[in-house]
Amino acid sequence: MPEYIDRKLENIFVLKNLIELKRHRLEEENIYKIQNRKIEMLMKRAYEIPLYRKKFEQIGAVPRDFRCREDLTKFPLLEKREIQEWIPKELEKNPEKYKYYHIYTTSGSTGTPLKLCASPRENAYFTANWLRIIMENGVNPFFDTTMALKDPAVVSAGKDSLIQKLGVLRRHKISYLEETEKIVEKMNRIKPDFFYAQRIKLIQMIEYAKKNHLALHHPKVYASIGETLTEPSIRLFQENFGECLFTSYGSMETGACTFTKIGDEKYHIVMNDTHVINIVDKENQQFQKGRMILTNLFLHEFPIINYDIGDGAETVTRNGVEYLKNIQGRLNDWIKLEDGRKYDHNPFYVATEKLEDIISFRIIQNTYHDLDLEFVADPSKSVDKNSIERTVRRELKNFIPGYDMNYHFIWKDKLESDANGKRRFIVNKLEEKRS
């Protein structure tokens, strides 16, 4: 069976793909020629799939109408609901066909867990793409020790191969649902050369270490995966984990599709040879600032084309190549006012960005006129909480003018995670009650 053989040879495919990807120059205009070829191949494949054939017919188009990323803005969007209805049904109808495929489930941090599927060769491309990112930031994936926070299912399934036991490709996985105490203990015991985790997990590790007067191991390189970091977050990480920080953005559905380089954490390089990212406005037209619409170029069994992930970003062009900045996760999280206004995280970041005594914070909306502001102060400092509260009230009054809002400050030793192990920055309980 070809899929069985592919599964056994997956590491060979990883190496082959890595060699190919390393030849590409992501920061040169020629990268779009590679992207265009892959768009044409992808759309021909999509035309064979009933879900996507309907989308072609909906707009009266055929595959040859899509030759570049700008053309993709004419194609209908793919929503989470469609993935949820499509992939599980196919897996159920053809269990033998997908026996040796990689089947995984998202955590459902937005309330919509998804079942996804990739062939062994496609999964090898996911891996090769990530290896390229870390190599661009000085990590040797073959001989440097890696530690990462992963889905519990991935952790339980993973076993060291013979080559790993010999000291090559040494990777340590720990569940992102594990207690922070155990994550810190393992970090300091293993002392990995490279460590990566979501931004919120890095913050929780720092909170725990400071509270318990512990020093954290400084990896040779580490990465915060998720949305763009603020200046206070960057300072906090560099003080506690070291200077060699980079970031990467992606999703379980599409894989990693951007990264920054050490020393330049604001500008994300887009992996234009493996993905398309179009930034669109409310009318789904290309724009400099707006929603990210993602397309994976190497998933052909279950393509992810024009995926409306719900996150936002801005574009900036250098030498004919677009970069992303200000990547914002979970744009569905808003503070909503009675007069129709709504605010994302920006006013709250601006109100607190110069307050170095605060390690982390979260906003909870209970009513149209009541916000809980949960703060975690640096336990190693003598913090004037009253002064901080006055400063935040004053700043928010400037950013949210002409509105009677009651701010309830709640000081905590740590911020609790959601049941799925993640932690939303804005929790709108008013909207949760309505839904």
N, C-alpha and C positions, 0 to 999 in steps of 0.2 A: 504493500500500500504506500503510494507516494508520500502522504502526510506523515506516516510513521517514520519513513526514512528521513524526511525533512526535519522531523523533531529530533532525531538522533544526530543530525548534522548541523543543528542550529548554531552552535558556536563557530562552525566554519563559515556559515552565512554572515554571522556578526563580523568576523574578520574581513571577509570580502567587502561587505557594505562599508565598513570603517575605512578601508583603503580608498574606496570610491569617494566617500564624503570628504575625506581629508584633502582630496585634490581640488575640491571646489573652493572658490574664493568668495565668501559670503558678503564681503564689503566692496565688491566690484560689480559694475552694471551687467557684466556677462552672466551673472547669476540668474537674471530674469529669462535668459534664453533657455537655461535648463528648466526653470520653472514652467515656461510656456510649453515645452515639449511634454512635460509630465501632466500638465492640465489637459492637453489634447488626449493623451492616453487614458487619463482618468475618466473624462467625460464620455469617451467611447465605451468604456466598461460600464459606466453608470446607466447608459441607455439600455443595457441588457437587463437591468433590475427593475421589476415592476414599480417599486416605490418611487424611483427616480424617473422612470419612463412617464409616469403621470405628471411629474413636474415639468418635463420637457413639453409634453402635450398641452399643459396648462398655459404655457406662454408661446406655443407654436414654434418651438425651436428644435434643432437637431445638434448632435455633437460638434459639427464643424463650425457652429456659431460661437464656440468658446475656445479662444486661442490665447488668452492672457488673463491676468487676475482682474483687470477692469471689466472684462466680459462677464465674470462670475457675479457681478453685482446685479445682473439681469435675471439670474437664476433664483427660483424660490428658496426661502430659508428652510433649514432643517431644524426642527424643534425637539426638545428632550422627549416630549410625548410620542413623537414619531419613532424615535429610537426605542423607546420603551415598548411600543406595540410591535415593532418590526423584528428585531433581532431575536428575542425569546421565542417567537413563533417559528422562525426558521430553524433554530436549534432544536426545538421540540419535534419538528417535522423530519429532520435529518440527523438524528443522534449519531449514527454510524459515520456519516460524512465528517462531522466535526469532533470525532473522538480524540484526535491528537492535536486539536487546535487549543489555543490559550483562551480560556473563558474566565472573565473577571468581572467584578461588580464595583461600581463606584460607591463611595460612602454615603451619598445622598445628603450632603451638607446643606443643599437647598431644598430638601424635602422630596427630592425625586431621585432615588437610587436607580441606576441603569445597569443592565447586563450587556456586556460587550464581548466581542470575539475577534481574535486575530490568528491568522495562520502562523505556523512556525517561521516561515520566511519573513512575514510582516513583523512578528515579534522581534526577530533578529534585527530588523531595521530600527525599531524603537530603541533597542539596546545600543546599536552602533551610533545612533544619533546622539544619545546621552553621553557615550564615551567620547565622541568628538567634542562636545561642550566642555567636559571636564579637562580634556587634553589641552583645549584652547586656554585654559587657566592654570596650566602647569602641573596637572595631576598625571601621574603614570598609572593607568588603570591595571597594568600587569603586575607591578611590584609594590605600589603604594597600598597600604591598608585602608579600606573604606568602611565607614559605618553609616547606616542610614535608618531613618524611621519609616516603617513600611506598614501596609495593610496586614492585619493579623493572619489572614489566610496565606499571604505570601511568606510570612515568617515561619508559620507552622509547616509549610510544604518544603522549605529550603533545607538542603543538606549539603555539606561540603563535598566537592568532587575530589578525585585523587589529585588533580593538578593544584587545587586550593590547599590541600593538606601538605603539598610540597612547597608552599609559600608563594604561589602565583595566583593572581586574581583573588586576593584575600578580602572577602566581603563579610561584614557583620550586619545582620538585620535585627531590628528590635521593633516590636509593635508600637504604633503611635498611641495605642490605648494603655500602654504600660505606665505605671506610676512614675512621676517625674524623678523621684528619689532613685529608682532603679536605672532610669536612663542616664542620670548624672553619674551614678556609680560605675556603670558599664563604660561610659565615655572616659572617665578618669582611669579606669583599669586597663582598657584596651589601648588607649592613646592613639586613635587612628590618625593617619596622615591626611585623610580627607573625610569630612563629615557633612551630611546635608539633611535638612529637615525644613518643615514649614516655619515661616516666620514666628507664628504664635508659639511653637514648641521651643524655639530658641529662647524666646522671652520667658517662658515658664521655667526653663532650666536656669536662667539667670536669676529669676525670682527665688527659686529654691536655694541656689548656691549662696546668694547674698544673705538670706534669712538664716542659713546654717553655717555661715562664715567659712564657706568652702571656695577654693580656687578651682576654676574650670581648666581642663586641658586645652591648650592652644594647638589646633591642628595646623599642618602645613598650609592647607587650603580648606575653606568651608563655604557652604552655599546656603542661602535662604531661598526657598522655592515658594513662589506665590506672587502677590502683587508688589509693586514698587515700594521700596523702603523709604521712610522719611528720614530726614537728617538726624533727629534724635535716636531713631532706631539704629541707624548706621553707627553712630557714636557709641551707643550702648553695646552693640555687638562687638565692635572693635576693642572696646575696653575689656570685655570679658572673654572673647574667643580669639582675639588677635586681629592683625591688620588685613590678612589675606582673604577677603570676602568677595564673593560674586553672587549674583542672583539669576534665577531662571524662572520662566513662566511657561505654563502648559496646563493640560488637563488630562484626566484619565482617558477621556474619549479620544483625544488627539495626540497625546504625547507632548514632550517638551518642544516648544516651537520658538522660544526666544531665550537669549542669555545676555548677561553683561560680562564685562571683563574686570578683573581686579583693579581697583582704583577708579573705576568709572561706573558706579552702581546705578546711574540714572538713565543711561541710554541703552536700550535693549536691541541687540542685533537679532534680526529675524532670520530664521532658517528657511530662506526662500526656495531652497532646493528640495525641501521635504514638506513644506506647508505654504499656504496662502493665508495672509491676514489682511482683510479689508476693514478699514475704519469707516463706519457709516453714520449718518444722521438719523433723525426720526423717520424720514421717508426712505431709508435704506439706500441713500445715495452717498457715494464716497465723500468723505469730509476729513478735515484735519483732526478733529476731536469728536469722539462719539463711541459707539458700541463696536466691539471686535467681532467680526464674522470670520470663523476659522474653517479652513479646508485642509485635510490631511491628504498628501499626494501619493502615499505609498500603500494606503489601505484600499484594496480592490475587492476583497471578499464582501466586506460590509463597509462601503465607503462612507466617510463623514465629510459631506460637501455643504458649504455655506451654513455652518453650524452656529446658531445664535446662542452663544454661551452666556450672555448676560453681563459680561465684564466690559470695562471701558478702557480707553487709552488715547494718547495723542501721537501724531506722527511728526517727525522732523527729517528733512532730507539733507544728506551730505554727499557730494560728488555723485549725484544721480541715484543714490541708494537710500531707501527709507529706513529709519529707525523708529522704535517706539519709546515713549516715555510716559510717566504717570499712569502706569497700568493699575487699574482699580478693580478689585475683586467684588463680586456679589453686588452689582448695581441694583438688585431688587431690594436691598436693605436701605431704607430711607427713614428719616424723621419727617413726619407729615403734620402740617399745621392745619387748623380748622378753616383757614382762609384759602386753602388749596396749595400753598407753598410747600415745597419739600426740599430737604437738605441731605446730601450724602455725608461722608466722613470729613470732608475738607474743612468746614468751619471749626470742627473740634480739634483737628490736628493743628490748625493754625493757632487756636487759642492755647494750646499746650506745648507747642514745639520748642519753646525756650525754657520750659520748666524741667530742668535736668534732674530734679529730685523725684520725678514720677517715672517709674519703670514701665507701667502699662495702665491702660484704662479701657472702659467699655461704656457704651451709652445704651440705656434701656428706656424706651418710650412706653409709659403706662396709660396716659391719656393725652388729649391734644395739648394740655397745658402742664404736664408733669413729666420731667425726665429724671431718671436716676443716673448719676454719673459715678461709676465705680472706679476708684483709683487704688493703685498699689504704689506705695512710697518706697524709696530706697531705704532698707533697714539699716544700712551702714552710715546714714546721715541723720542729722537732727533736722527734721522737716517741720517748717512752719505751715501747718495745714490751713489755718485761717487765712494766711496771706495768699496761699495758692488758690483757695476758693474765691477770694475777692478778685484776684487777677482773672480767673476763668470767667466769672460772672461778667466782669467788665468787657472782656474780649468778645464773649458771645452776644452781649447786647449790641455790639457794633456789627457783628456778622448776621445776626437774626434780629433786625430792627423792628420797632413798632409792634411788638407782640408780647403778651403777658405770659411768660413761661416760667414755671417754678423748677429750679434746679435743686435736686436733692443729692448732696454729696455723701457717698458711702465709701469709707476707707476700709480696705481689705488687705489681708496678708497675701492672698493670691486670688486670681480670677478662675472660676470653675469652667471646665470645658463642657461643650454640649455632649449628649450621649454618644455621638459618633466620633468623639475624640478631638473635634475641631472646636474653634471658638469664634463665634461671630463678633464683629466689632460693633455693629448696631443691631439691637434686638428690638423689633417693633411689636410689642405685645398687643397694641391696639389693633394692628392688622391681623395678628394671630387669632384674636377673639372673633373678628369678623369672618375669618375663613373657617 
